[in-house]
Amino acid sequence: MKLNYIYFFIFLSTLNIHAQQFSATVQRFITVDDTHFAITNVTVIDGTGNAIKENQTIVIKDQRIEALGDTTSMTLPSDLKQIDGTGKTVIPGLVMLHEHMFYTKPFEEWFSVGQMTFTFPRLYLAGGVTSMRTGGSIQPQTDLNVKKWIEEGKMTGPKMHITGPFIEREGPRVPELGFIGNTEEVSKIVNYWADKGVTSFKVYNNITKEDLRICVAEAHKRGLKVTGHLCSITYEEASEIGIDNLEHGFMASSDFLDGKEENKCDPFGSRSALIREPEDGENIEKLIDLLIKNKTVITTTPNVFEPYTNHEVVPGGGLEALIPQIQERLQSGYDRAQGRDDISAKLYHKNLAWIKKFYDKGGFLVAGTDPTGAGRTVAGYANQRTVEILVEAGFTLVDAIKICTLDGATFLEEDKEVGSIAVGKKADVLLIDGDLRTTIKNIRKLETVFKDGIGFDSQKLFESVKGKVGLN
């Protein structure tokens, strides 16, 4: 009798396997933990760039997509749990490639960055990010621990791909940055953090070409990738050296600065050159062609550059996520900037036009948010806003979704598992209460974020950290 009781207990445990693998802190956000269920009568944008399909049914079993097809042609078991998707849209979980676990706080002429260890992972998932790459780290060991704890079900957040610490020489007044003193340090950094588990590296404004050569060579030996927010090195130089990825569209390009000094960063001169460069000029065409030839990937981060005038204080609507003191500072800065950012707005739109030109000519484009700058970029909210901006910039809806999902997964070499809605792939999908064709801002009506088939309540996640960003 005792033996039968043990067997019965084991049987019950297998029925509730999902609930057991998450901590109580995580479980309170879970709304769907069935091992087998269907989303019916839903509009599907599958992430591949293919045509949108209506009246679809998606069957999810054991974390993966088991079946997908027209609702009228599918017969479901009578006892299968069904989620009615009438009037709703399903897209793949977002795969975003320039994310951070920190938030910037400017002070006078300085910038300080604070690690948002608890709020940002939760906000990323709330905003529909099921996979992300950090675009540089100030606390890489913290990021690696958070990644591990999310995988173990102890914390709430997306699947994480960790980039090592910024590889940079002294220049920017950011006290949390580490600075190298010579090229010999680069290989030590790469190999130390590769051994720790990071999967990419980030070079920054003031490195030399030799620093980059060593970084690329050492990372590539280990099958890892290098991205860069550049200034001292031009896009052309970095692309020819073999960098995998360039950040911020063309906003960080110093290629158009006449008389640029080798290995020297002149941020004001480079920005002025970008402003002067014609939108349809010969120089940008040549640069785009070179990047495409070298298969250099561009990450667009439009949210962090969004103008002030006639836009939201925090793009994506995340002002209330911040602590009151930061809300007040941002609102005050926003009010002062109204009608005074015409030049920045023109450059913002020019960069979007260049990004679209790059994409239309066959360039490999991915997306991210970069929660830095003046503090107006907040995880989760910014990710949804990024999709909106791409559509507003003239990208088709299906291409905007593809850039933010399958293209990101392809860059991470995870496209066989995630990034699109297809039979056999992991069930990383977003259920949105609305039609994105009516207005792309319906993406903010995200209802349920499914990660590996487990459904998380988006709005509950957002609510749980309101007023806390800037503290933890």
PyMOL commands that set and color helices and strands:
alter all, ss='L'
color gray80, all
select helices_A, chain A and resi 2-15+17-20+24-27+71-73+119-126+140-151+184-196+209-221+235-241+267-276+282-293+302-305+319-321+324-337+342-360+381-392+397-403+406-411+440-445+458-464
alter helices_A, ss='H'
color red, helices_A
select strands_A, chain A and resi 30-32+36-44+53-61+64-70+81-84+89-92+94-99+102-107+110-115+129-134+159-161+163-167+200-203+225-228+245-247+297-300+365-367+429-432+446-451+454-457
alter strands_A, ss='S'
color yellow, strands_A
deselect
rebuild
show_as cartoon
